[in-house]
Amino acid sequence: MNKLFFILAILFSLNSSILATAQAPDKILYDNKEFNLFTNPLEDFYNNKNERPKFFIEPNIVSSGNWRGYMAYWEISEESLYLKSIDS
């Protein structure tokens, strides 16, 4: 019985990872080079009870590749981080 449970647990865990969609990363410009930013700094801002805009690709459409609904573009310049734009 334990062996069957173990095999089923492995199969279910494999199945869920197969269906996962990679999320679109934010972008950051540093030293005139663009990099993918695999963190979402704006999420902390929205989670601190700031009103979150409704970001949609088109009216009422959400992408499974971007559940948060936006990509933020950042820049590091003169040792400071700047939010340059948000694209929904």
Biopython code that builds the backbone (N, CA, C, O; Angstrom):
import numpy as np
from Bio.PDB.StructureBuilder import StructureBuilder

atoms = [
    (1, "MET", "N", (0.821, -1.203, 0.000)),
    (1, "MET", "CA", (0.000, 0.000, 0.000)),
    (1, "MET", "C", (0.865, 1.267, 0.000)),
    (1, "MET", "O", (0.575, 2.221, -0.722)),
    (2, "ASN", "N", (1.935, 1.269, 0.819)),
    (2, "ASN", "CA", (2.821, 2.433, 0.853)),
    (2, "ASN", "C", (3.522, 2.642, -0.486)),
    (2, "ASN", "O", (3.746, 3.775, -0.912)),
    (3, "LYS", "N", (3.864, 1.537, -1.141)),
    (3, "LYS", "CA", (4.522, 1.612, -2.435)),
    (3, "LYS", "C", (3.595, 2.243, -3.478)),
    (3, "LYS", "O", (4.039, 3.066, -4.278)),
    (4, "LEU", "N", (2.325, 1.869, -3.478)),
    (4, "LEU", "CA", (1.344, 2.429, -4.398)),
    (4, "LEU", "C", (1.152, 3.920, -4.138)),
    (4, "LEU", "O", (1.087, 4.712, -5.077)),
    (5, "PHE", "N", (1.063, 4.296, -2.881)),
    (5, "PHE", "CA", (0.915, 5.702, -2.521)),
    (5, "PHE", "C", (2.118, 6.508, -3.009)),
    (5, "PHE", "O", (1.955, 7.606, -3.541)),
    (6, "PHE", "N", (3.316, 5.970, -2.832)),
    (6, "PHE", "CA", (4.540, 6.632, -3.259)),
    (6, "PHE", "C", (4.552, 6.823, -4.774)),
    (6, "PHE", "O", (4.898, 7.902, -5.256)),
    (7, "ILE", "N", (4.183, 5.805, -5.521)),
    (7, "ILE", "CA", (4.157, 5.888, -6.987)),
    (7, "ILE", "C", (3.124, 6.911, -7.447)),
    (7, "ILE", "O", (3.394, 7.704, -8.350)),
    (8, "LEU", "N", (1.950, 6.899, -6.836)),
    (8, "LEU", "CA", (0.922, 7.883, -7.204)),
    (8, "LEU", "C", (1.360, 9.301, -6.879)),
    (8, "LEU", "O", (1.096, 10.220, -7.655)),
    (9, "ALA", "N", (2.022, 9.494, -5.752)),
    (9, "ALA", "CA", (2.508, 10.827, -5.380)),
    (9, "ALA", "C", (3.515, 11.337, -6.402)),
    (9, "ALA", "O", (3.488, 12.514, -6.763)),
    (10, "ILE", "N", (4.394, 10.474, -6.868)),
    (10, "ILE", "CA", (5.375, 10.874, -7.884)),
    (10, "ILE", "C", (4.675, 11.223, -9.196)),
    (10, "ILE", "O", (5.005, 12.230, -9.824)),
    (11, "LEU", "N", (3.722, 10.407, -9.611)),
    (11, "LEU", "CA", (3.011, 10.677, -10.868)),
    (11, "LEU", "C", (2.245, 11.992, -10.809)),
    (11, "LEU", "O", (2.262, 12.755, -11.775)),
    (12, "PHE", "N", (1.576, 12.271, -9.697)),
    (12, "PHE", "CA", (0.836, 13.521, -9.586)),
    (12, "PHE", "C", (1.766, 14.729, -9.547)),
    (12, "PHE", "O", (1.435, 15.777, -10.101)),
    (13, "SER", "N", (2.910, 14.601, -8.910)),
    (13, "SER", "CA", (3.838, 15.729, -8.875)),
    (13, "SER", "C", (4.432, 15.989, -10.253)),
    (13, "SER", "O", (4.651, 17.147, -10.609)),
    (14, "LEU", "N", (4.696, 14.960, -11.030)),
    (14, "LEU", "CA", (5.200, 15.142, -12.393)),
    (14, "LEU", "C", (4.158, 15.797, -13.279)),
    (14, "LEU", "O", (4.482, 16.665, -14.090)),
    (15, "ASN", "N", (2.919, 15.386, -13.129)),
    (15, "ASN", "CA", (1.843, 15.932, -13.940)),
    (15, "ASN", "C", (1.676, 17.428, -13.705)),
    (15, "ASN", "O", (1.494, 18.174, -14.667)),
    (16, "SER", "N", (1.732, 17.887, -12.472)),
    (16, "SER", "CA", (1.525, 19.313, -12.199)),
    (16, "SER", "C", (2.664, 20.159, -12.752)),
    (16, "SER", "O", (2.427, 21.291, -13.176)),
    (17, "SER", "N", (3.895, 19.646, -12.761)),
    (17, "SER", "CA", (5.001, 20.428, -13.294)),
    (17, "SER", "C", (4.949, 20.504, -14.816)),
    (17, "SER", "O", (5.435, 21.472, -15.401)),
    (18, "ILE", "N", (4.379, 19.518, -15.450)),
    (18, "ILE", "CA", (4.264, 19.524, -16.906)),
    (18, "ILE", "C", (3.306, 20.622, -17.357)),
    (18, "ILE", "O", (3.512, 21.223, -18.411)),
    (19, "LEU", "N", (2.278, 20.888, -16.585)),
    (19, "LEU", "CA", (1.269, 21.871, -16.957)),
    (19, "LEU", "C", (1.638, 23.298, -16.562)),
    (19, "LEU", "O", (0.900, 24.231, -16.881)),
    (20, "ALA", "N", (2.747, 23.483, -15.885)),
    (20, "ALA", "CA", (3.136, 24.820, -15.430)),
    (20, "ALA", "C", (3.594, 25.666, -16.610)),
    (20, "ALA", "O", (4.267, 25.175, -17.515)),
    (21, "THR", "N", (3.223, 26.937, -16.590)),
    (21, "THR", "CA", (3.639, 27.877, -17.615)),
    (21, "THR", "C", (4.652, 28.833, -17.014)),
    (21, "THR", "O", (4.403, 29.423, -15.963)),
    (22, "ALA", "N", (5.784, 28.990, -17.666)),
    (22, "ALA", "CA", (6.782, 29.955, -17.192)),
    (22, "ALA", "C", (6.182, 31.350, -17.262)),
    (22, "ALA", "O", (5.496, 31.691, -18.225)),
    (23, "GLN", "N", (6.438, 32.143, -16.255)),
    (23, "GLN", "CA", (5.885, 33.490, -16.195)),
    (23, "GLN", "C", (6.823, 34.483, -16.872)),
    (23, "GLN", "O", (8.045, 34.360, -16.784)),
    (24, "ALA", "N", (6.240, 35.464, -17.545)),
    (24, "ALA", "CA", (7.028, 36.506, -18.214)),
    (24, "ALA", "C", (7.746, 37.337, -17.152)),
    (24, "ALA", "O", (7.109, 37.835, -16.224)),
    (25, "PRO", "N", (9.051, 37.490, -17.277)),
    (25, "PRO", "CA", (9.794, 38.232, -16.263)),
    (25, "PRO", "C", (9.738, 39.740, -16.495)),
    (25, "PRO", "O", (9.516, 40.202, -17.614)),
    (26, "ASP", "N", (9.942, 40.493, -15.422)),
    (26, "ASP", "CA", (10.193, 41.920, -15.570)),
    (26, "ASP", "C", (11.550, 42.065, -16.244)),
    (26, "ASP", "O", (12.321, 41.108, -16.309)),
    (27, "LYS", "N", (11.838, 43.247, -16.740)),
    (27, "LYS", "CA", (13.119, 43.522, -17.400)),
    (27, "LYS", "C", (13.853, 44.604, -16.611)),
    (27, "LYS", "O", (13.238, 45.496, -16.027)),
    (28, "ILE", "N", (15.173, 44.503, -16.609)),
    (28, "ILE", "CA", (15.982, 45.513, -15.929)),
    (28, "ILE", "C", (17.144, 45.906, -16.828)),
    (28, "ILE", "O", (17.803, 45.054, -17.423)),
    (29, "LEU", "N", (17.383, 47.201, -16.917)),
    (29, "LEU", "CA", (18.472, 47.734, -17.726)),
    (29, "LEU", "C", (19.606, 48.125, -16.791)),
    (29, "LEU", "O", (19.430, 48.925, -15.871)),
    (30, "TYR", "N", (20.766, 47.547, -17.045)),
    (30, "TYR", "CA", (21.937, 47.865, -16.237)),
    (30, "TYR", "C", (23.153, 47.917, -17.154)),
    (30, "TYR", "O", (23.416, 46.986, -17.915)),
    (31, "ASP", "N", (23.881, 49.012, -17.067)),
    (31, "ASP", "CA", (25.079, 49.185, -17.877)),
    (31, "ASP", "C", (24.766, 49.019, -19.372)),
    (31, "ASP", "O", (25.521, 48.390, -20.113)),
    (32, "ASN", "N", (23.639, 49.598, -19.791)),
    (32, "ASN", "CA", (23.160, 49.556, -21.177)),
    (32, "ASN", "C", (22.885, 48.146, -21.691)),
    (32, "ASN", "O", (22.895, 47.921, -22.902)),
    (33, "LYS", "N", (22.640, 47.194, -20.793)),
    (33, "LYS", "CA", (22.280, 45.836, -21.174)),
    (33, "LYS", "C", (20.973, 45.476, -20.478)),
    (33, "LYS", "O", (20.774, 45.788, -19.304)),
    (34, "GLU", "N", (20.086, 44.816, -21.218)),
    (34, "GLU", "CA", (18.802, 44.410, -20.649)),
    (34, "GLU", "C", (18.888, 42.969, -20.137)),
    (34, "GLU", "O", (19.409, 42.082, -20.811)),
    (35, "PHE", "N", (18.361, 42.763, -18.924)),
    (35, "PHE", "CA", (18.361, 41.449, -18.299)),
    (35, "PHE", "C", (16.943, 41.098, -17.857)),
    (35, "PHE", "O", (16.129, 41.984, -17.598)),
    (36, "ASN", "N", (16.657, 39.806, -17.773)),
    (36, "ASN", "CA", (15.404, 39.349, -17.185)),
    (36, "ASN", "C", (15.521, 39.444, -15.671)),
    (36, "ASN", "O", (16.551, 39.095, -15.095)),
    (37, "LEU", "N", (14.463, 39.914, -15.038)),
    (37, "LEU", "CA", (14.431, 40.058, -13.590)),
    (37, "LEU", "C", (13.419, 39.049, -13.060)),
    (37, "LEU", "O", (12.213, 39.236, -13.226)),
    (38, "PHE", "N", (13.891, 37.997, -12.435)),
    (38, "PHE", "CA", (13.001, 36.929, -11.994)),
    (38, "PHE", "C", (12.513, 37.148, -10.568)),
    (38, "PHE", "O", (12.521, 36.235, -9.743)),
    (39, "THR", "N", (12.100, 38.345, -10.305)),
    (39, "THR", "CA", (11.428, 38.721, -9.071)),
    (39, "THR", "C", (10.457, 39.824, -9.464)),
    (39, "THR", "O", (10.604, 40.433, -10.524)),
    (40, "ASN", "N", (9.499, 40.076, -8.645)),
    (40, "ASN", "CA", (8.475, 41.063, -8.987)),
    (40, "ASN", "C", (8.361, 42.108, -7.884)),
    (40, "ASN", "O", (7.499, 41.988, -7.014)),
    (41, "PRO", "N", (9.212, 43.127, -7.904)),
    (41, "PRO", "CA", (9.222, 44.126, -6.835)),
    (41, "PRO", "C", (7.889, 44.853, -6.640)),
    (41, "PRO", "O", (7.573, 45.262, -5.522)),
    (42, "LEU", "N", (7.113, 45.018, -7.696)),
    (42, "LEU", "CA", (5.831, 45.721, -7.539)),
    (42, "LEU", "C", (4.813, 44.917, -6.739)),
    (42, "LEU", "O", (3.881, 45.491, -6.176)),
    (43, "GLU", "N", (4.976, 43.605, -6.680)),
    (43, "GLU", "CA", (4.023, 42.784, -5.924)),
    (43, "GLU", "C", (4.027, 43.143, -4.447)),
    (43, "GLU", "O", (2.971, 43.133, -3.813)),
    (44, "ASP", "N", (5.188, 43.459, -3.884)),
    (44, "ASP", "CA", (5.242, 43.909, -2.483)),
    (44, "ASP", "C", (4.473, 45.206, -2.305)),
    (44, "ASP", "O", (3.781, 45.391, -1.305)),
    (45, "PHE", "N", (4.593, 46.101, -3.271)),
    (45, "PHE", "CA", (3.865, 47.366, -3.225)),
    (45, "PHE", "C", (2.358, 47.119, -3.223)),
    (45, "PHE", "O", (1.629, 47.714, -2.429)),
    (46, "TYR", "N", (1.890, 46.238, -4.115)),
    (46, "TYR", "CA", (0.457, 45.950, -4.192)),
    (46, "TYR", "C", (-0.027, 45.146, -2.990)),
    (46, "TYR", "O", (-1.176, 45.298, -2.576)),
    (47, "ASN", "N", (0.817, 44.302, -2.426)),
    (47, "ASN", "CA", (0.415, 43.511, -1.265)),
    (47, "ASN", "C", (0.326, 44.336, 0.007)),
    (47, "ASN", "O", (-0.264, 43.881, 0.987)),
    (48, "ASN", "N", (0.893, 45.532, 0.024)),
    (48, "ASN", "CA", (0.831, 46.407, 1.192)),
    (48, "ASN", "C", (-0.400, 47.307, 1.147)),
    (48, "ASN", "O", (-0.340, 48.480, 1.517)),
    (49, "LYS", "N", (-1.512, 46.745, 0.693)),
    (49, "LYS", "CA", (-2.818, 47.395, 0.673)),
    (49, "LYS", "C", (-2.907, 48.598, -0.259)),
    (49, "LYS", "O", (-3.789, 49.442, -0.097)),
    (50, "ASN", "N", (-2.005, 48.685, -1.230)),
    (50, "ASN", "CA", (-2.144, 49.695, -2.270)),
    (50, "ASN", "C", (-3.076, 49.127, -3.329)),
    (50, "ASN", "O", (-3.049, 47.930, -3.612)),
    (51, "GLU", "N", (-3.894, 49.984, -3.908)),
    (51, "GLU", "CA", (-4.860, 49.501, -4.887)),
    (51, "GLU", "C", (-4.147, 48.972, -6.122)),
    (51, "GLU", "O", (-3.324, 49.658, -6.728)),
    (52, "ARG", "N", (-4.479, 47.751, -6.478)),
    (52, "ARG", "CA", (-3.863, 47.102, -7.633)),
    (52, "ARG", "C", (-4.699, 47.383, -8.880)),
    (52, "ARG", "O", (-5.889, 47.069, -8.902)),
    (53, "PRO", "N", (-4.097, 47.971, -9.920)),
    (53, "PRO", "CA", (-4.840, 48.168, -11.169)),
    (53, "PRO", "C", (-5.193, 46.823, -11.787)),
    (53, "PRO", "O", (-4.530, 45.822, -11.514)),
    (54, "LYS", "N", (-6.203, 46.792, -12.596)),
    (54, "LYS", "CA", (-6.574, 45.577, -13.323)),
    (54, "LYS", "C", (-5.825, 45.591, -14.643)),
    (54, "LYS", "O", (-6.181, 46.318, -15.570)),
    (55, "PHE", "N", (-4.781, 44.774, -14.711)),
    (55, "PHE", "CA", (-3.970, 44.682, -15.918)),
    (55, "PHE", "C", (-4.514, 43.565, -16.796)),
    (55, "PHE", "O", (-4.640, 42.426, -16.346)),
    (56, "PHE", "N", (-4.837, 43.882, -18.041)),
    (56, "PHE", "CA", (-5.322, 42.889, -18.990)),
    (56, "PHE", "C", (-4.593, 43.063, -20.317)),
    (56, "PHE", "O", (-4.228, 44.178, -20.689)),
    (57, "ILE", "N", (-4.382, 41.947, -21.037)),
    (57, "ILE", "CA", (-3.816, 42.013, -22.384)),
    (57, "ILE", "C", (-4.804, 42.734, -23.290)),
    (57, "ILE", "O", (-4.444, 43.665, -24.010)),
    (58, "GLU", "N", (-6.029, 42.298, -23.243)),
    (58, "GLU", "CA", (-7.156, 42.929, -23.915)),
    (58, "GLU", "C", (-8.264, 42.955, -22.873)),
    (58, "GLU", "O", (-8.114, 42.327, -21.825)),
    (59, "PRO", "N", (-9.349, 43.640, -23.109)),
    (59, "PRO", "CA", (-10.394, 43.676, -22.081)),
    (59, "PRO", "C", (-10.764, 42.280, -21.585)),
    (59, "PRO", "O", (-11.188, 41.420, -22.357)),
    (60, "ASN", "N", (-10.595, 42.079, -20.289)),
    (60, "ASN", "CA", (-10.975, 40.849, -19.577)),
    (60, "ASN", "C", (-10.257, 39.589, -20.039)),
    (60, "ASN", "O", (-10.800, 38.493, -19.902)),
    (61, "ILE", "N", (-9.040, 39.716, -20.589)),
    (61, "ILE", "CA", (-8.244, 38.556, -20.984)),
    (61, "ILE", "C", (-6.964, 38.540, -20.163)),
    (61, "ILE", "O", (-6.251, 39.541, -20.087)),
    (62, "VAL", "N", (-6.681, 37.403, -19.552)),
    (62, "VAL", "CA", (-5.470, 37.220, -18.761)),
    (62, "VAL", "C", (-4.640, 36.134, -19.425)),
    (62, "VAL", "O", (-5.187, 35.146, -19.915)),
    (63, "SER", "N", (-3.323, 36.309, -19.447)),
    (63, "SER", "CA", (-2.429, 35.314, -20.040)),
    (63, "SER", "C", (-1.946, 34.343, -18.975)),
    (63, "SER", "O", (-1.586, 34.765, -17.875)),
    (64, "SER", "N", (-1.931, 33.047, -19.282)),
    (64, "SER", "CA", (-1.405, 32.072, -18.329)),
    (64, "SER", "C", (0.109, 32.227, -18.194)),
    (64, "SER", "O", (0.696, 31.705, -17.246)),
    (65, "GLY", "N", (0.745, 32.928, -19.117)),
    (65, "GLY", "CA", (2.176, 33.189, -19.037)),
    (65, "GLY", "C", (2.501, 34.451, -18.263)),
    (65, "GLY", "O", (3.668, 34.810, -18.109)),
    (66, "ASN", "N", (1.458, 35.132, -17.770)),
    (66, "ASN", "CA", (1.676, 36.364, -17.011)),
    (66, "ASN", "C", (0.462, 36.624, -16.113)),
    (66, "ASN", "O", (-0.349, 37.506, -16.396)),
    (67, "TRP", "N", (0.346, 35.857, -15.041)),
    (67, "TRP", "CA", (-0.821, 35.970, -14.163)),
    (67, "TRP", "C", (-0.942, 37.331, -13.505)),
    (67, "TRP", "O", (-2.052, 37.766, -13.195)),
    (68, "ARG", "N", (0.171, 38.013, -13.285)),
    (68, "ARG", "CA", (0.075, 39.324, -12.630)),
    (68, "ARG", "C", (-0.434, 40.383, -13.598)),
    (68, "ARG", "O", (-0.882, 41.447, -13.170)),
    (69, "GLY", "N", (-0.369, 40.100, -14.915)),
    (69, "GLY", "CA", (-0.988, 40.972, -15.906)),
    (69, "GLY", "C", (-0.116, 42.099, -16.413)),
    (69, "GLY", "O", (-0.587, 42.914, -17.205)),
    (70, "TYR", "N", (1.121, 42.182, -15.997)),
    (70, "TYR", "CA", (1.981, 43.272, -16.443)),
    (70, "TYR", "C", (3.433, 42.811, -16.493)),
    (70, "TYR", "O", (3.800, 41.780, -15.929)),
    (71, "MET", "N", (4.239, 43.599, -17.181)),
    (71, "MET", "CA", (5.696, 43.480, -17.130)),
    (71, "MET", "C", (6.214, 44.866, -16.769)),
    (71, "MET", "O", (5.845, 45.862, -17.391)),
    (72, "ALA", "N", (7.068, 44.916, -15.765)),
    (72, "ALA", "CA", (7.654, 46.187, -15.352)),
    (72, "ALA", "C", (9.056, 46.292, -15.942)),
    (72, "ALA", "O", (9.778, 45.301, -16.055)),
    (73, "TYR", "N", (9.416, 47.495, -16.309)),
    (73, "TYR", "CA", (10.738, 47.774, -16.864)),
    (73, "TYR", "C", (11.481, 48.683, -15.899)),
    (73, "TYR", "O", (11.028, 49.786, -15.590)),
    (74, "TRP", "N", (12.629, 48.207, -15.426)),
    (74, "TRP", "CA", (13.417, 48.875, -14.405)),
    (74, "TRP", "C", (14.761, 49.298, -14.983)),
    (74, "TRP", "O", (15.202, 48.785, -16.011)),
    (75, "GLU", "N", (15.400, 50.243, -14.301)),
    (75, "GLU", "CA", (16.744, 50.651, -14.694)),
    (75, "GLU", "C", (17.550, 50.962, -13.440)),
    (75, "GLU", "O", (17.057, 51.592, -12.504)),
    (76, "ILE", "N", (18.794, 50.511, -13.442)),
    (76, "ILE", "CA", (19.731, 50.900, -12.392)),
    (76, "ILE", "C", (20.628, 51.967, -12.996)),
    (76, "ILE", "O", (21.306, 51.740, -13.998)),
    (77, "SER", "N", (20.618, 53.130, -12.370)),
    (77, "SER", "CA", (21.419, 54.244, -12.850)),
    (77, "SER", "C", (21.939, 55.010, -11.637)),
    (77, "SER", "O", (21.181, 55.318, -10.716)),
    (78, "GLU", "N", (23.209, 55.309, -11.643)),
    (78, "GLU", "CA", (23.847, 56.054, -10.551)),
    (78, "GLU", "C", (23.501, 55.454, -9.186)),
    (78, "GLU", "O", (23.168, 56.171, -8.243)),
    (79, "GLU", "N", (23.588, 54.128, -9.105)),
    (79, "GLU", "CA", (23.372, 53.368, -7.869)),
    (79, "GLU", "C", (21.948, 53.481, -7.311)),
    (79, "GLU", "O", (21.731, 53.288, -6.115)),
    (80, "SER", "N", (20.987, 53.791, -8.177)),
    (80, "SER", "CA", (19.583, 53.852, -7.773)),
    (80, "SER", "C", (18.751, 53.000, -8.719)),
    (80, "SER", "O", (19.103, 52.827, -9.886)),
    (81, "LEU", "N", (17.641, 52.469, -8.208)),
    (81, "LEU", "CA", (16.715, 51.666, -9.000)),
    (81, "LEU", "C", (15.520, 52.520, -9.382)),
    (81, "LEU", "O", (14.897, 53.146, -8.525)),
    (82, "TYR", "N", (15.202, 52.545, -10.669)),
    (82, "TYR", "CA", (14.086, 53.332, -11.169)),
    (82, "TYR", "C", (13.093, 52.442, -11.903)),
    (82, "TYR", "O", (13.484, 51.557, -12.664)),
    (83, "LEU", "N", (11.815, 52.679, -11.673)),
    (83, "LEU", "CA", (10.757, 52.051, -12.458)),
    (83, "LEU", "C", (10.541, 52.921, -13.674)),
    (83, "LEU", "O", (10.111, 54.068, -13.557)),
    (84, "LYS", "N", (10.840, 52.374, -14.855)),
    (84, "LYS", "CA", (10.752, 53.167, -16.088)),
    (84, "LYS", "C", (9.347, 53.104, -16.707)),
    (84, "LYS", "O", (8.828, 54.116, -17.177)),
    (85, "SER", "N", (8.732, 51.897, -16.705)),
    (85, "SER", "CA", (7.403, 51.777, -17.285)),
    (85, "SER", "C", (6.769, 50.466, -16.860)),
    (85, "SER", "O", (7.437, 49.553, -16.373)),
    (86, "ILE", "N", (5.452, 50.399, -17.060)),
    (86, "ILE", "CA", (4.693, 49.170, -16.813)),
    (86, "ILE", "C", (3.886, 48.921, -18.078)),
    (86, "ILE", "O", (3.180, 49.805, -18.565)),
    (87, "ASP", "N", (3.998, 47.715, -18.600)),
    (87, "ASP", "CA", (3.296, 47.336, -19.822)),
    (87, "ASP", "C", (2.321, 46.214, -19.506)),
    (87, "ASP", "O", (2.724, 45.158, -19.017)),
    (88, "SER", "N", (1.038, 46.436, -19.781)),
    (88, "SER", "CA", (0.060, 45.383, -19.525)),
    (88, "SER", "C", (-0.274, 44.642, -20.795)),
    (88, "SER", "O", (-1.085, 43.716, -20.775)),
]
sb = StructureBuilder()
sb.init_structure("model")
sb.init_model(0)
sb.init_chain("A")
sb.init_seg("    ")
for serial, (resi, resn, name, xyz) in enumerate(atoms, 1):
    if name == "N":
        sb.init_residue(resn, " ", resi, " ")
    sb.init_atom(name, np.array(xyz, "f"), 0.0, 1.0, " ", f" {name:<3s}", serial, name[0])
structure = sb.get_structure()
